Amino acid sequence: MKTLVDLTDRLPFKLDLPQLQAEVRMLEAAHSWVGHYDPSLADGWTAVPLVSHDGTMDKVDSQRVGTWGKYQRTPICAKLPYTSQLLDSLKCPHGRIRIMRMEPGTIIRPHRDVFEEVANYAFDQVRLHIPIFTSPKVAFVVGGKPLYLQEGHMYYVNFSKSHYVRNDGTEMRTHLVMDVQINDWLRKVFPPEPLVGRIANMVERNTLPGAWFAESARNFSRKIFWSLYEDSWVQSVRHRMRDRRAA
């Protein structure tokens, strides 16, 4: 499957952008947004959970991954009739679903969504985005390629590739972000996968988890090394030797 697929015209229903925008404006005026559970990943990135692992919506941990089949809608959905209708129209298993916004001048740092958070068609688990408010000044780069997602469209993006977002505009960037599982209904919404694509999916399913584990192990080792090295006697001796050579 391609890195970016616009699914809008393949949906068996129409998306109503003005209604989505109206409900988001209501949330902005009357509801508290929670920060992301990994503050090292982003600043100015907040969310309203619509579906969470335990039905809560007011805690940072409300956004964490849960168990498929046990996710629950949060109380705010009762105040969002159109958004709730849209979720009802997605006839596939729902995971985390959030309305997420980025403040102007903020960044989501480079990362991959892997392991239990994997968002890749090859793993039958995807993340769909509907931009509600955005602008061309939002830099959205996936796998080294800049993408532009248009308001009121529904997109699949392969977020198992390295990606980052930077809001260089002056307005909030707000998306409806839906983690869902592939089933027969959703598979028909995606364009047919050619044989070469099916082979590529099989290869990814069998090779990517090992690569992710190796990358995680390297990152963990680096953190351990630098936590032990910083302010250690080894660092002090090395700096003194470097200063003597420079004198």
ROVO-233262 format. One line per 3 residues: their letters; for each residue z, y, x of N, C-alpha, C. Coordinates in steps of 0.001 Angstrom, whole numbers, always signed. Each point is the difference from the previous one (the first is absolute). Layout:
a = Z Y X Z Y X Z Y X  ...
! end
This chain:
mkt = +0 -1192 +838 +0 +1192 -838 +0 +1242 +873  -709 +1029 -435 -65 +1252 +742 +1376 +658 +90  +134 +925 +943 +1262 +721 +159 +315 +834 -1227
lvd = -1005 +623 -604 +180 +849 -1179 -976 -432 -1084  +530 -217 -1214 -855 -364 -1136 +425 +855 -1189  -956 +736 -569 +247 +782 -1214 -205 -926 -1201
ltd = +1088 -281 -713 -41 -948 -1110 -193 +683 -1352  -78 +1316 -18 +56 +765 -1248 -1022 -478 -1025  -1253 -103 +393 -1061 -329 -954 -3 -1469 -410
rlp = +801 -823 +656 +65 -1409 -340 +1183 -315 -921  +858 +998 -233 +1147 -202 -878 -455 -143 -1449  +666 -846 -797 -350 -140 -1419 +623 +1090 -874
fkl = +480 +1065 +617 +562 +1138 -727 -269 +1256 +830  +166 +1165 -623 -235 +1273 +666 +1325 +612 +454  -23 +613 +1153 +1169 +718 +496 -20 +1426 -526
dlp = +1143 +466 -486 +122 +1346 -551 +801 +848 +978  -684 +686 +901 +669 +792 +1032 +862 +1121 -591  -469 +771 -981 +856 +1068 -536 +1341 -510 -528
qlq = +9 -1178 -633 +1272 -537 -502 +907 -405 +1156  -565 -612 +1027 +798 -334 +1179 +587 +1260 +632  -817 +1011 +135 +470 +1248 +613 +1096 +649 -829
aev = -135 -34 -1320 +1019 +589 -865 +1332 -724 +149  -52 -1336 +102 +1253 -745 +129 +632 +211 +1371  -798 +169 +1031 +552 +298 +1316 +640 +1384 +9
rml = -626 +958 -652 +592 +1346 -63 +1359 -46 -689  +119 -845 -1025 +1285 -165 -668 +1041 -556 +956  -394 -978 +800 +925 -579 +977 +416 +1030 +1035
eaa = -940 +786 +451 +309 +1006 +1017 +989 +1028 -520  -65 +281 -1295 +869 +1031 -572 +1364 -532 -410  +68 -1306 -315 +1220 -483 -665 +623 -1243 +612
hsw = -514 -484 +1123 +524 -1268 +505 +210 +47 +1511  +1001 -752 +456 +284 -83 +1433 -905 -1047 +654  -514 +352 +1159 -827 -904 +783 +844 -532 +1151
vgh = -228 -1261 +382 +786 -608 +1077 -835 -67 +1273  +672 +111 +1143 -684 -76 +1278 -395 -1424 +340  -865 -128 +996 -437 -1325 +435 +1126 -703 +744
ydp = +20 -1342 -108 +1092 -754 +626 -136 -85 +1517  -1146 +388 +551 -175 +28 +1456 -281 +1431 +435  +1047 +796 +273 -209 +1416 +341 -746 +197 +1308
sla = -47 -1032 +857 -750 +130 +1254 -1501 -27 -251  -392 -477 -1179 -1425 -139 -310 -614 +1301 -481  +796 +809 -686 -578 +1190 -605 +1076 +1025 -302
dgw = -429 +1242 -118 +874 +1047 -507 -694 +647 -1200  +774 +489 -945 -605 +629 -1176 -757 -957 -887  +350 -1302 +34 -680 -1030 -790 +1001 -547 -999
tav = -166 +300 -1281 +958 -386 -1022 -703 -737 -1132  +802 -639 -846 -583 -857 -1029 +862 -38 -1250  -640 -370 -1109 +679 -397 -1230 -405 -1449 -263
plv = +919 -956 +144 -341 -1407 -262 -219 -240 -1489  -1130 -614 -333 -317 -387 -1372 +270 -1479 -230  -205 -797 +1030 +328 -1423 -14 +710 -289 +1313
shd = +1181 -599 -89 +765 -269 +1220 +549 -1422 -40  +522 -431 +1131 +455 -1391 +117 +1200 -303 -896  +750 +1041 -389 +1183 -221 -826 +72 +933 -1205
gtm = -1073 +725 -263 -18 +896 -1144 +665 +1339 +236  +524 +243 +1210 +613 +1290 +295 -1056 +965 +522  +314 +1301 -68 -977 +999 +398 +625 +1169 +743
dkv = +1321 -4 +162 +693 +1171 +525 +574 -201 +1387  -336 -1124 +640 +500 -284 +1341 -1181 -166 +958  +244 +309 +1271 -1034 -224 +1002 -431 -1466 -7
dsq = +969 -907 -119 -309 -1427 +27 -730 -480 -1244  -118 +849 -1026 -779 -381 -1176 -1450 -289 +363  -455 +546 +1141 -1400 -155 +398 -260 -1228 +869
rvg = +1037 -724 +330 -205 -1147 +899 -711 -1142 -707  -603 -869 +808 -738 -1149 -515 +966 -993 -646  -437 -587 -1100 +790 -1017 -682 -751 -1310 -100
twg = +294 -764 -1032 -601 -1311 -219 -1009 +89 -1138  -1205 -490 +248 -1029 +31 -1042 +493 -755 -1234  -241 +565 -1151 +452 -593 -1249 +1329 +529 -476
kyq = +698 +760 +862 +1320 +525 -368 +47 +1520 -20  -1126 +655 +257 -21 +1462 -34 +198 +489 -1439  +617 +1189 -127 +311 +550 -1312 -424 +1468 -72
rtp = -448 +409 -1169 -290 +1418 -191 +1305 +800 -15  -92 +1225 +455 +1180 +859 +59 +83 +853 -1263  +1167 +584 -272 +177 +761 -1248 -972 +1165 -177
ica = -498 +573 +1095 -867 +1182 -117 -1299 -321 -729  -408 -1264 -18 -1268 -363 -647 +4 +355 -1485  +1185 -6 -626 +87 +345 -1418 -403 +1447 -258
klp = +56 +839 +1038 -370 +1401 -135 -1427 +273 +474  -705 -1051 +402 -1362 +137 +525 -935 -892 -811  -320 +381 -1226 -766 -898 -875 -1380 -348 +529
yts = -720 +985 +564 -1339 -346 +478 +75 -893 +1236  +895 +333 +932 +130 -815 +1208 +412 -1420 -368  +904 -155 -957 +412 -1330 -440 -1170 -756 -616
qll = -816 +704 -779 -1191 -616 -580 -955 -463 +1089  -128 +804 +1049 -857 -372 +1128 +514 -1262 +678  +1307 -86 +210 +567 -1199 +616 -226 -1220 -895
dsl = +136 +187 -1323 -260 -1109 -924 -1435 -492 +113  -916 +900 +341 -1418 -352 +79 -335 -814 +1236  +888 +13 +980 -212 -790 +1221 +543 -1402 -238
kcp = -875 -919 -368 +401 -1344 -406 +147 -928 +1203  +875 +400 +916 +260 -787 +1202 +1478 +170 +349  +578 -872 +836 +1418 +122 +349 +294 +1315 +715
hgr = +1034 +686 -463 +390 +1281 +564 +1133 -170 +1004  -136 +690 +1148 +1086 +125 +956 +537 +1416 -55  +275 +580 +1177 +464 +1385 +33 -1085 +922 -534
iri = +393 +897 -871 -919 +1031 -473 +747 +1323 +45  -599 +975 +683 +674 +1277 +210 -988 +1140 -162  +509 +1140 -473 -723 +1253 +154 +526 +627 +1271
mrm = -898 +221 +969 +427 +436 +1334 -673 +1329 +344  +786 +892 +593 -548 +1307 +353 +353 +359 +1429  -883 +782 +598 +184 +529 +1354 -8 +1517 -58
epg = +1013 +605 +599 +47 +1451 +48 -1047 +538 +977  -437 +1241 -194 -931 +607 +964 +612 +30 +1402  -850 -242 +999 +448 +63 +1383 +776 -1211 +471
tii = -35 -1101 -751 +739 -1204 +397 -962 -1123 +372  +571 -1068 +578 -825 -1092 +507 +659 -1343 -289  -822 -1001 -305 +413 -1400 +4 -543 -581 +1288
rph = +877 -416 +897 -403 -386 +1352 -750 -1335 +14  -769 -264 +1061 -798 -1231 +48 +850 -1255 -168  -453 -897 -850 +696 -1265 -229 -947 -954 -718
rdv = +437 -1247 -116 -721 -1005 -782 +939 -533 -1074  -550 -401 -1144 +794 -658 -1039 -273 -1500 +103  +996 -731 +527 -215 -1407 +343 +1187 -840 -484
fee = -81 -1309 +312 +1002 -977 -418 +213 +99 -1508  +1243 +164 -479 +222 +10 -1453 -573 +1247 -665  -306 +1043 +776 -581 +1220 -553 -1523 +37 +155
van = -596 -1110 +381 -1427 -9 +295 -805 +520 -1183  -998 +833 +314 -893 +547 -1018 -1425 -260 +465  -491 -1192 -302 -1283 -462 +522 -551 -1047 -965
yaf = -1225 +200 -480 -617 -900 -963 +12 -1447 +479  -105 -204 +1304 -43 -1362 +547 +1284 -766 -296  +1106 +714 -267 +1292 -634 -251 +354 +6 -1490
dqv = -973 +336 -854 +193 +40 -1452 +1113 +954 -414  +214 +1028 +794 +1033 +994 -267 -552 +1347 +452  -154 +943 -911 -690 +1247 +323 +822 +1196 -459
rlh = -339 +1154 +563 +604 +1273 -405 -1114 +891 -525  +116 +365 -1274 -995 +845 -650 +528 +1426 -78  -872 +958 +287 +357 +1413 -27 -818 +729 -1051
ipi = +679 +829 -784 -685 +967 -856 +467 +1387 +430  -833 +760 +709 +388 +1372 +340 +112 +841 -1276  +1133 +668 -149 +230 +852 -1166 -181 +1466 +373
fts = +549 +381 +1142 -234 +1315 +588 -291 -203 +1484  -1128 +493 +473 -323 -108 +1423 -970 +1130 +339  -433 +33 +1254 -963 +1015 +433 -735 -510 +1232
pkv = -1150 +591 +317 -725 -397 +1214 +793 +278 +1282  +1077 +768 -105 +799 +310 +1186 +1029 -1085 +308  +4 -1066 -788 +848 -1156 +296 -765 -933 +931
afv = +527 -199 +1192 -617 -937 +960 +568 -1393 -261  -879 -926 -379 +399 -1367 -339 -862 -920 +859  +601 -610 +1009 -757 -756 +996 +466 -1450 -19
vgg = -935 -925 -213 +302 -1430 -61 -932 -733 +951  +598 -767 +909 -819 -722 +974 -849 +928 +844  +515 +1218 +242 -712 +977 +823 -1066 +780 -738
kpl = -186 -277 -1314 -1043 +680 -764 +614 +940 -1030  -435 +1272 -33 +510 +927 -1018 -560 -350 -1378  +870 +1 -1007 -400 -302 -1368 +358 +1182 -891
ylq = -759 +164 -1077 +377 +988 -1009 +50 -697 -1344  +1161 +37 -626 +204 -617 -1296 +13 +1095 -1071  -877 -137 -960 -208 +1030 -1022 +1010 -129 -1132
egh = +452 +1138 -516 +924 +5 -1132 -581 -772 -1181  +865 -775 -660 -409 -689 -1212 -784 -1272 +204  -100 -474 +1244 -661 -1269 +294 +1048 -1025 +429
myy = -313 -1271 -194 +879 -1070 +466 -647 -686 +1190  +764 -104 +1094 -529 -545 +1246 +838 -1171 +501  -706 -951 +583 +640 -977 +881 -211 +461 +1423
vnf = +1074 -57 +799 -85 +311 +1428 +700 -1121 +759  -596 -456 +1077 +605 -1045 +829 +1042 +635 +918  +1240 +7 -462 +1061 +643 +760 +645 -920 +1026
sks = -548 -1203 +198 +463 -795 +1134 -594 +538 +1301  -986 +902 -129 -523 +714 +1164 +888 +1206 +288  +34 +413 +1250 +798 +1165 +363 -509 +1221 -760
hyv = +942 +775 -558 -400 +1165 -788 +1056 +1090 +93  -433 +1219 -231 +927 +1123 -78 -572 +1044 -954  +894 +869 -479 -399 +1060 -921 +647 +1299 +467
rnd = -749 +1087 -69 +534 +1322 +353 -463 +994 -1052  +953 +685 -621 -349 +977 -1025 -104 +1374 +644  -1227 +395 +327 -242 +1308 +611 -267 +1079 -1052
gte = +113 -368 -1279 -243 +963 -1061 +1238 +803 -337  -76 +748 -1085 +1109 +853 -434 +635 -507 -1290  -499 -1126 -530 +531 -565 -1238 +496 -1423 +237
mrt = +834 -480 -927 +456 -1381 +49 -1178 -963 -100  +75 -1077 +741 -945 -1104 -161 +760 -1099 -750  -461 -347 -1205 +723 -927 -866 -915 -1134 -439
hlv = +458 -1240 +223 -763 -1190 -378 +853 -928 -852  -642 -724 -903 +607 -1166 -636 -345 -1189 +889  +1037 -676 +512 -181 -1058 +990 +528 -1306 -593
mdv = -888 -995 -113 +328 -1230 -726 -214 -1236 +861  +1083 -717 +270 -93 -1285 +677 -176 -1078 -1061  -1100 -722 +59 -295 -1024 -1001 -561 -1235 +691
qin = +59 -1122 -715 -564 -1241 +514 -1364 -261 -637  -850 -612 +798 -1324 -386 -497 +129 -1201 -929  -568 +106 -1189 -144 -1147 -893 -1435 +10 -529
dwl = -318 -853 -946 -1385 -76 -479 -459 +1323 -601  +904 +683 -743 -374 +1278 -613 -344 +1035 +1063  +869 +159 +997 -224 +1027 +1019 -1168 -375 +911
rkv = -197 -1287 +219 -1120 -418 +850 -1339 +440 -609  -75 +37 -1318 -1233 +439 -660 -200 +1508 +120  +1097 +748 +218 -116 +1445 +184 -593 +314 +1370
fpp = +302 -816 +985 -573 +192 +1326 -1456 -445 +18  -811 +602 +850 -1391 -470 +128 -26 -1408 +561  -1011 -793 -354 -84 -1375 +506 -2 -25 +1525
epl = +736 -941 +556 +104 -122 +1451 -1092 -953 +499  -883 +447 +906 -1021 -908 +534 +634 -1079 +872  -787 -993 +340 +516 -1121 +784 +623 +468 +1305
vgr = -655 +942 +689 +541 +463 +1272 +1354 +677 -215  +182 +659 -1131 +1279 +630 -298 +1083 -1033 -265  -356 -1072 -698 +980 -1063 -276 +422 -690 +1287
ian = -946 -173 +915 +341 -600 +1297 +921 +929 +786  -304 +1312 -32 +838 +970 +702 +1410 +11 -575  +137 -112 -1326 +1327 -62 -621 +785 -1211 +483
mve = -679 -1143 +91 +662 -1214 +449 +487 +153 +1436  -844 +598 +854 +384 +214 +1394 +1210 +931 +76  -11 +1091 -787 +1117 +946 +23 +1296 -660 -453
rnt = -66 -805 -1056 +1209 -666 -496 +633 -880 +1059  -835 -582 +868 +510 -957 +975 +299 +604 +1365  -463 +1219 +254 +192 +580 +1336 +866 +1256 +8
lpg = -78 +817 -1046 +714 +1277 +24 +1522 -138 +75  +622 -939 -732 +1464 -88 +108 +490 -216 +1432  -712 -788 +784 +377 -191 +1400 -120 +1281 +799
awf = -1070 +769 -261 -176 +1272 +697 +1088 +988 -390  +369 +27 -1298 +1068 +900 -450 +1329 -372 +644  +260 -1300 +105 +1261 -441 +614 +46 +414 +1462
aes = -1113 -180 +714 -42 +382 +1412 +207 +1500 +159  -630 +805 -879 +165 +1450 +64 +1441 +404 -295  +615 -650 -989 +1395 +297 -322 +925 -365 +1155
arn = -293 -1129 +641 +824 -421 +1137 -120 +990 +1152  -1213 +506 +259 -190 +989 +1065 +757 +1287 -317  -109 +450 -1251 +690 +1235 -388 +1510 -161 +101
fsr = +504 -1154 -411 +1439 -254 +89 +452 -29 +1458  -819 -625 +860 +348 -66 +1422 +28 +1397 +624  -959 +845 -382 -21 +1374 +517 +1250 +761 -422
kif = +405 -159 -1252 +1194 +693 -479 +1233 -452 +773  +113 -1301 +217 +1144 -521 +743 -6 +528 +1431  -1190 -27 +626 -89 +479 +1383 +431 +1448 +108
wsl = -563 +870 -866 +306 +1425 +117 +1434 +311 -389  +572 -767 -925 +1405 +225 -344 +916 -346 +1166  -402 -995 +814 +803 -376 +1168 -298 +892 +1210
yed = -1248 +467 +87 -416 +764 +1183 +464 +1454 -43  -100 +634 -1167 +366 +1410 -104 +1470 +209 +386  +206 +960 +919 +1347 +371 +473 +693 -1120 +764
swv = -768 -984 +477 +595 -1080 +784 +15 +363 +1480  +739 -783 +807 +29 +245 +1452 -1365 -268 +613  -777 -926 -578 -1343 -284 +516 -881 +1242 -142
qsv = +45 +638 -1162 -764 +1215 -206 +443 +1104 +952  +1321 +111 +208 +530 +1030 +893 -498 -201 +1433  +56 -1250 +489 -464 -299 +1355 -1491 +271 +116
rhr = -772 -397 -984 -1444 +200 +37 -333 +1488 +51  +706 +793 -776 -268 +1442 +2 +361 +637 +1336  +1102 -455 +615 +386 +559 +1305 -1039 -340 +1048
mrd = -521 -1241 -12 -1022 -400 +953 -1283 +811 -212  -360 +245 -1251 -1177 +783 -287 +162 +1441 +490  +1170 +570 -187 +259 +1370 +435 -56 +119 +1524
rra = +505 -1010 +704 -33 +19 +1476 -1439 -42 +501  -843 -826 -630 -1408 -89 +432 -719 +1319 -252  +380 +670 -1074 -670 +1263 -339 +454 +1145 +879
a = +1196 -124 +652 +559 +1098 +816 -773 +179 +1290
! end
